[in-house]
Amino acid sequence: MAAHFRPALFRYLVDLRHHNDRQWFATNKGRFEADVRDPMLAFIREAASPLARISRHVLADPRPVGGSLFRIYRDTRFSKDKTPYKTHAAAHFRHRAAKDVHAPGFYLHLEPGQTFLGAGLWHPDPATLLALRTAIAKNPGAWRRAVGGPAFRRSCVLEGDVAKRPPRGFDASHPLIDDLRRKDFVAVQRLTEKDARSPRFMTRFIGFCRAAAPLNAFLCKALGQAW
């Protein structure tokens, strides 16, 4: 079994970090396509079938533009950092009902020194956040089952931003107040570059997605989406 991701992917990202300008990128575009873009697209393509067995609503789209692969180009319009390129490679396997990253799904992030797998919902808008908090408050048993199963606890850690105070309209003495203070609902598994270069990395990614699926199922139900 051949590895999807090779050392060349991480070497390219390290070099891009040190030469983050349009001229260098244009000169080395062949490296980007061969070492980063094409392996990521191949991984997305091969993940489609096993992900469909977890949920037929998860989209694995291997198009180079407009699909599951994140663009390498940064949006610098509202950022003080004007470097034009991201120094990581990432893919989002989103719910079919969603239009962007702000929806339940699975995530792959490859970066020198910071490689991880993710699931859940990141930075929901206020209405969505309220719906999720309400679902947790009204169905504490379902939430505990979603994030408390043995497989989830072995493979996942809940991360993300948390409000300093209890959200308005929720009982500060609620037994799940720490979860009600969450502003992100994401499960993460942190890995090493060596893990990502393993021939069994696809198996590990799908295993994580399977373990994290109850979280996505809870979030989708709270938002009236099928899972």
BALOBA-1460 file (C-alpha; in Angstrom, 3 decimals):
// residues 227
<rec num="1" residu="m" x="0.000" y="0.000" z="0.000"/>
<rec num="2" residu="a" x="1.538" y="3.305" z="-1.104"/>
<rec num="3" residu="a" x="1.387" y="6.415" z="1.055"/>
<rec num="4" residu="h" x="-0.752" y="9.271" z="-0.223"/>
<rec num="5" residu="f" x="1.486" y="11.969" z="1.244"/>
<rec num="6" residu="r" x="5.250" y="12.021" z="0.879"/>
<rec num="7" residu="p" x="8.030" y="14.095" z="2.469"/>
<rec num="8" residu="a" x="8.013" y="16.319" z="-0.622"/>
<rec num="9" residu="l" x="4.634" y="17.751" z="0.408"/>
<rec num="10" residu="f" x="5.975" y="18.973" z="3.730"/>
<rec num="11" residu="r" x="9.256" y="20.167" z="2.189"/>
<rec num="12" residu="y" x="7.295" y="22.280" z="-0.261"/>
<rec num="13" residu="l" x="5.220" y="23.833" z="2.541"/>
<rec num="14" residu="v" x="8.365" y="24.638" z="4.536"/>
<rec num="15" residu="d" x="9.897" y="26.293" z="1.479"/>
<rec num="16" residu="l" x="6.698" y="28.226" z="0.826"/>
<rec num="17" residu="r" x="6.791" y="29.505" z="4.392"/>
<rec num="18" residu="h" x="10.230" y="30.999" z="3.697"/>
<rec num="19" residu="h" x="9.416" y="32.261" z="0.187"/>
<rec num="20" residu="n" x="5.812" y="33.348" z="0.418"/>
<rec num="21" residu="d" x="5.655" y="35.542" z="-2.671"/>
<rec num="22" residu="r" x="4.070" y="35.308" z="-6.094"/>
<rec num="23" residu="q" x="7.302" y="35.040" z="-8.060"/>
<rec num="24" residu="w" x="8.576" y="32.065" z="-6.042"/>
<rec num="25" residu="f" x="5.173" y="30.392" z="-6.234"/>
<rec num="26" residu="a" x="5.006" y="30.804" z="-10.009"/>
<rec num="27" residu="t" x="8.523" y="29.396" z="-10.433"/>
<rec num="28" residu="n" x="7.653" y="26.404" z="-8.235"/>
<rec num="29" residu="k" x="4.075" y="25.854" z="-9.384"/>
<rec num="30" residu="g" x="5.001" y="22.463" z="-10.782"/>
<rec num="31" residu="r" x="6.126" y="21.362" z="-7.324"/>
<rec num="32" residu="f" x="2.881" y="22.578" z="-5.792"/>
<rec num="33" residu="e" x="0.794" y="20.655" z="-8.292"/>
<rec num="34" residu="a" x="2.815" y="17.428" z="-8.145"/>
<rec num="35" residu="d" x="3.651" y="17.336" z="-4.434"/>
<rec num="36" residu="v" x="0.628" y="18.996" z="-2.801"/>
<rec num="37" residu="r" x="-2.408" y="19.489" z="-5.010"/>
<rec num="38" residu="d" x="-2.468" y="16.163" z="-6.851"/>
<rec num="39" residu="p" x="-1.868" y="13.957" z="-3.768"/>
<rec num="40" residu="m" x="-4.600" y="15.844" z="-1.894"/>
<rec num="41" residu="l" x="-7.042" y="15.371" z="-4.781"/>
<rec num="42" residu="a" x="-6.195" y="11.670" z="-4.948"/>
<rec num="43" residu="f" x="-6.838" y="11.340" z="-1.214"/>
<rec num="44" residu="i" x="-10.200" y="13.127" z="-1.536"/>
<rec num="45" residu="r" x="-11.175" y="10.875" z="-4.442"/>
<rec num="46" residu="e" x="-10.318" y="7.688" z="-2.566"/>
<rec num="47" residu="a" x="-12.018" y="8.874" z="0.628"/>
<rec num="48" residu="a" x="-15.373" y="9.261" z="-1.120"/>
<rec num="49" residu="s" x="-16.503" y="5.644" z="-0.911"/>
<rec num="50" residu="p" x="-15.587" y="4.932" z="2.750"/>
<rec num="51" residu="l" x="-17.026" y="8.289" z="3.821"/>
<rec num="52" residu="a" x="-20.286" y="7.460" z="2.038"/>
<rec num="53" residu="r" x="-20.541" y="4.358" z="4.212"/>
<rec num="54" residu="i" x="-20.393" y="6.608" z="7.291"/>
<rec num="55" residu="s" x="-22.952" y="9.057" z="5.898"/>
<rec num="56" residu="r" x="-24.314" y="9.452" z="2.380"/>
<rec num="57" residu="h" x="-24.641" y="13.169" z="3.125"/>
<rec num="58" residu="v" x="-20.873" y="13.769" z="3.370"/>
<rec num="59" residu="l" x="-19.415" y="15.206" z="0.185"/>
<rec num="60" residu="a" x="-15.940" y="14.232" z="-1.073"/>
<rec num="61" residu="d" x="-15.468" y="16.366" z="-4.186"/>
<rec num="62" residu="p" x="-12.080" y="15.906" z="-5.953"/>
<rec num="63" residu="r" x="-12.361" y="18.904" z="-8.275"/>
<rec num="64" residu="p" x="-9.233" y="21.091" z="-8.111"/>
<rec num="65" residu="v" x="-11.403" y="24.227" z="-7.814"/>
<rec num="66" residu="g" x="-14.709" y="24.437" z="-5.971"/>
<rec num="67" residu="g" x="-14.490" y="21.006" z="-4.374"/>
<rec num="68" residu="s" x="-13.307" y="19.635" z="-1.036"/>
<rec num="69" residu="l" x="-9.754" y="20.965" z="-1.430"/>
<rec num="70" residu="f" x="-9.120" y="24.375" z="0.103"/>
<rec num="71" residu="r" x="-7.468" y="26.928" z="-2.156"/>
<rec num="72" residu="i" x="-3.800" y="27.657" z="-1.465"/>
<rec num="73" residu="y" x="-4.476" y="31.366" z="-2.016"/>
<rec num="74" residu="r" x="-5.132" y="33.476" z="1.075"/>
<rec num="75" residu="d" x="-7.880" y="36.093" z="1.301"/>
<rec num="76" residu="t" x="-5.846" y="39.116" z="2.384"/>
<rec num="77" residu="r" x="-8.556" y="41.750" z="2.036"/>
<rec num="78" residu="f" x="-9.211" y="42.102" z="5.769"/>
<rec num="79" residu="s" x="-5.929" y="40.751" z="7.142"/>
<rec num="80" residu="k" x="-2.822" y="42.550" z="8.314"/>
<rec num="81" residu="d" x="-0.844" y="39.580" z="7.000"/>
<rec num="82" residu="k" x="-0.572" y="40.184" z="3.260"/>
<rec num="83" residu="t" x="1.382" y="37.045" z="2.374"/>
<rec num="84" residu="p" x="-0.472" y="35.600" z="-0.609"/>
<rec num="85" residu="y" x="-0.380" y="31.858" z="0.136"/>
<rec num="86" residu="k" x="-1.414" y="29.495" z="2.910"/>
<rec num="87" residu="t" x="1.419" y="27.385" z="4.241"/>
<rec num="88" residu="h" x="-0.721" y="24.318" z="4.841"/>
<rec num="89" residu="a" x="-2.821" y="21.960" z="2.744"/>
<rec num="90" residu="a" x="-6.386" y="21.235" z="3.822"/>
<rec num="91" residu="a" x="-9.602" y="19.562" z="2.741"/>
<rec num="92" residu="h" x="-13.146" y="19.859" z="4.078"/>
<rec num="93" residu="f" x="-15.612" y="17.012" z="3.561"/>
<rec num="94" residu="r" x="-18.774" y="18.962" z="4.198"/>
<rec num="95" residu="h" x="-22.431" y="18.091" z="4.512"/>
<rec num="96" residu="r" x="-24.211" y="18.152" z="1.155"/>
<rec num="97" residu="a" x="-26.792" y="20.623" z="2.483"/>
<rec num="98" residu="a" x="-24.118" y="23.197" z="3.312"/>
<rec num="99" residu="k" x="-22.496" y="25.791" z="1.115"/>
<rec num="100" residu="d" x="-19.238" y="26.432" z="3.007"/>
<rec num="101" residu="v" x="-16.935" y="25.348" z="5.824"/>
<rec num="102" residu="h" x="-19.391" y="26.532" z="8.479"/>
<rec num="103" residu="a" x="-21.330" y="23.274" z="8.530"/>
<rec num="104" residu="p" x="-20.930" y="19.812" z="10.077"/>
<rec num="105" residu="g" x="-18.321" y="17.738" z="8.284"/>
<rec num="106" residu="f" x="-14.829" y="16.273" z="8.427"/>
<rec num="107" residu="y" x="-11.536" y="18.120" z="7.990"/>
<rec num="108" residu="l" x="-7.936" y="17.254" z="7.085"/>
<rec num="109" residu="h" x="-5.079" y="19.668" z="7.830"/>
<rec num="110" residu="l" x="-1.470" y="19.020" z="6.762"/>
<rec num="111" residu="e" x="1.163" y="21.493" z="7.928"/>
<rec num="112" residu="p" x="4.757" y="21.124" z="9.117"/>
<rec num="113" residu="g" x="4.503" y="20.890" z="12.890"/>
<rec num="114" residu="q" x="0.700" y="20.993" z="12.944"/>
<rec num="115" residu="t" x="-1.144" y="18.125" z="11.314"/>
<rec num="116" residu="f" x="-4.594" y="17.166" z="12.563"/>
<rec num="117" residu="l" x="-7.978" y="15.677" z="11.724"/>
<rec num="118" residu="g" x="-11.203" y="17.461" z="12.582"/>
<rec num="119" residu="a" x="-14.953" y="16.960" z="12.706"/>
<rec num="120" residu="g" x="-17.964" y="18.998" z="13.717"/>
<rec num="121" residu="l" x="-18.860" y="22.635" z="13.258"/>
<rec num="122" residu="w" x="-16.453" y="25.585" z="13.474"/>
<rec num="123" residu="h" x="-17.515" y="29.196" z="14.133"/>
<rec num="124" residu="p" x="-21.296" y="28.796" z="13.672"/>
<rec num="125" residu="d" x="-23.288" y="31.962" z="13.096"/>
<rec num="126" residu="p" x="-25.381" y="33.282" z="16.050"/>
<rec num="127" residu="a" x="-28.632" y="31.571" z="15.009"/>
<rec num="128" residu="t" x="-26.884" y="28.236" z="14.481"/>
<rec num="129" residu="l" x="-24.990" y="28.570" z="17.749"/>
<rec num="130" residu="l" x="-28.250" y="29.191" z="19.620"/>
<rec num="131" residu="a" x="-29.845" y="26.133" z="18.008"/>
<rec num="132" residu="l" x="-26.933" y="23.911" z="19.041"/>
<rec num="133" residu="r" x="-26.870" y="25.202" z="22.605"/>
<rec num="134" residu="t" x="-30.629" y="24.747" z="22.872"/>
<rec num="135" residu="a" x="-30.331" y="21.154" z="21.655"/>
<rec num="136" residu="i" x="-27.658" y="20.400" z="24.253"/>
<rec num="137" residu="a" x="-29.701" y="22.006" z="27.048"/>
<rec num="138" residu="k" x="-32.882" y="20.139" z="26.102"/>
<rec num="139" residu="n" x="-31.261" y="16.800" z="25.258"/>
<rec num="140" residu="p" x="-28.297" y="16.385" z="27.612"/>
<rec num="141" residu="g" x="-28.416" y="12.597" z="27.345"/>
<rec num="142" residu="a" x="-28.108" y="12.708" z="23.551"/>
<rec num="143" residu="w" x="-25.159" y="15.098" z="23.781"/>
<rec num="144" residu="r" x="-23.389" y="12.914" z="26.328"/>
<rec num="145" residu="r" x="-23.863" y="9.875" z="24.081"/>
<rec num="146" residu="a" x="-22.554" y="11.812" z="21.082"/>
<rec num="147" residu="v" x="-19.273" y="12.794" z="22.731"/>
<rec num="148" residu="g" x="-18.960" y="10.201" z="25.476"/>
<rec num="149" residu="g" x="-18.767" y="6.895" z="23.653"/>
<rec num="150" residu="p" x="-15.601" y="4.771" z="23.941"/>
<rec num="151" residu="a" x="-14.615" y="5.214" z="20.282"/>
<rec num="152" residu="f" x="-15.077" y="8.990" z="20.441"/>
<rec num="153" residu="r" x="-13.064" y="9.319" z="23.640"/>
<rec num="154" residu="r" x="-10.234" y="7.176" z="22.229"/>
<rec num="155" residu="s" x="-9.967" y="9.128" z="18.991"/>
<rec num="156" residu="c" x="-11.214" y="12.666" z="19.637"/>
<rec num="157" residu="v" x="-10.728" y="15.703" z="21.838"/>
<rec num="158" residu="l" x="-13.255" y="18.547" z="21.860"/>
<rec num="159" residu="e" x="-11.541" y="21.835" z="21.070"/>
<rec num="160" residu="g" x="-12.410" y="25.361" z="19.980"/>
<rec num="161" residu="d" x="-13.345" y="28.715" z="21.481"/>
<rec num="162" residu="v" x="-15.317" y="28.827" z="24.717"/>
<rec num="163" residu="a" x="-17.203" y="31.806" z="26.142"/>
<rec num="164" residu="k" x="-15.949" y="33.089" z="29.491"/>
<rec num="165" residu="r" x="-19.472" y="33.397" z="30.889"/>
<rec num="166" residu="p" x="-22.642" y="31.321" z="30.590"/>
<rec num="167" residu="p" x="-24.570" y="32.345" z="27.457"/>
<rec num="168" residu="r" x="-27.578" y="34.572" z="27.938"/>
<rec num="169" residu="g" x="-30.811" y="32.657" z="28.386"/>
<rec num="170" residu="f" x="-29.198" y="29.487" z="29.729"/>
<rec num="171" residu="d" x="-29.112" y="28.339" z="33.353"/>
<rec num="172" residu="a" x="-25.631" y="28.849" z="34.778"/>
<rec num="173" residu="s" x="-26.202" y="25.802" z="37.010"/>
<rec num="174" residu="h" x="-26.975" y="23.482" z="34.098"/>
<rec num="175" residu="p" x="-24.864" y="20.296" z="34.455"/>
<rec num="176" residu="l" x="-23.536" y="20.810" z="30.910"/>
<rec num="177" residu="i" x="-22.797" y="24.519" z="31.290"/>
<rec num="178" residu="d" x="-19.187" y="24.005" z="30.175"/>
<rec num="179" residu="d" x="-20.431" y="22.600" z="26.879"/>
<rec num="180" residu="l" x="-23.104" y="25.292" z="26.589"/>
<rec num="181" residu="r" x="-20.320" y="27.887" z="26.752"/>
<rec num="182" residu="r" x="-18.720" y="26.420" z="23.630"/>
<rec num="183" residu="k" x="-18.539" y="28.672" z="20.560"/>
<rec num="184" residu="d" x="-17.129" y="25.883" z="18.375"/>
<rec num="185" residu="f" x="-18.220" y="22.254" z="18.307"/>
<rec num="186" residu="v" x="-15.200" y="20.496" z="16.886"/>
<rec num="187" residu="a" x="-13.504" y="17.190" z="17.619"/>
<rec num="188" residu="v" x="-9.794" y="16.977" z="16.850"/>
<rec num="189" residu="q" x="-7.124" y="14.306" z="16.621"/>
<rec num="190" residu="r" x="-3.594" y="15.735" z="16.486"/>
<rec num="191" residu="l" x="-0.985" y="13.832" z="14.497"/>
<rec num="192" residu="t" x="2.609" y="13.984" z="13.379"/>
<rec num="193" residu="e" x="4.069" y="14.339" z="9.908"/>
<rec num="194" residu="k" x="5.140" y="10.709" z="10.200"/>
<rec num="195" residu="d" x="1.521" y="9.707" z="10.798"/>
<rec num="196" residu="a" x="0.415" y="11.560" z="7.659"/>
<rec num="197" residu="r" x="3.119" y="9.852" z="5.571"/>
<rec num="198" residu="s" x="2.059" y="6.373" z="6.667"/>
<rec num="199" residu="p" x="0.605" y="4.021" z="4.032"/>
<rec num="200" residu="r" x="-2.232" y="3.435" z="6.519"/>
<rec num="201" residu="f" x="-3.146" y="7.095" z="6.863"/>
<rec num="202" residu="m" x="-6.417" y="6.689" z="4.956"/>
<rec num="203" residu="t" x="-7.432" y="3.943" z="7.374"/>
<rec num="204" residu="r" x="-6.625" y="6.226" z="10.290"/>
<rec num="205" residu="f" x="-8.565" y="9.128" z="8.781"/>
<rec num="206" residu="i" x="-11.658" y="7.017" z="8.133"/>
<rec num="207" residu="g" x="-11.407" y="5.525" z="11.626"/>
<rec num="208" residu="f" x="-11.393" y="9.022" z="13.082"/>
<rec num="209" residu="c" x="-14.390" y="10.031" z="10.965"/>
<rec num="210" residu="r" x="-16.296" y="6.963" z="12.096"/>
<rec num="211" residu="a" x="-15.523" y="7.708" z="15.754"/>
<rec num="212" residu="a" x="-16.500" y="11.384" z="15.373"/>
<rec num="213" residu="a" x="-19.684" y="10.669" z="13.400"/>
<rec num="214" residu="p" x="-21.974" y="10.761" z="16.488"/>
<rec num="215" residu="l" x="-20.957" y="14.400" z="17.027"/>
<rec num="216" residu="n" x="-21.888" y="15.291" z="13.460"/>
<rec num="217" residu="a" x="-25.120" y="13.337" z="13.772"/>
<rec num="218" residu="f" x="-26.096" y="15.322" z="16.888"/>
<rec num="219" residu="l" x="-25.247" y="18.643" z="15.231"/>
<rec num="220" residu="c" x="-27.187" y="17.778" z="12.095"/>
<rec num="221" residu="k" x="-30.259" y="16.743" z="14.060"/>
<rec num="222" residu="a" x="-30.110" y="19.989" z="16.049"/>
<rec num="223" residu="l" x="-30.058" y="21.916" z="12.761"/>
<rec num="224" residu="g" x="-32.782" y="19.872" z="11.077"/>
<rec num="225" residu="q" x="-30.383" y="18.224" z="8.641"/>
<rec num="226" residu="a" x="-30.255" y="14.549" z="7.722"/>
<rec num="227" residu="w" x="-27.271" y="12.415" z="8.699"/>
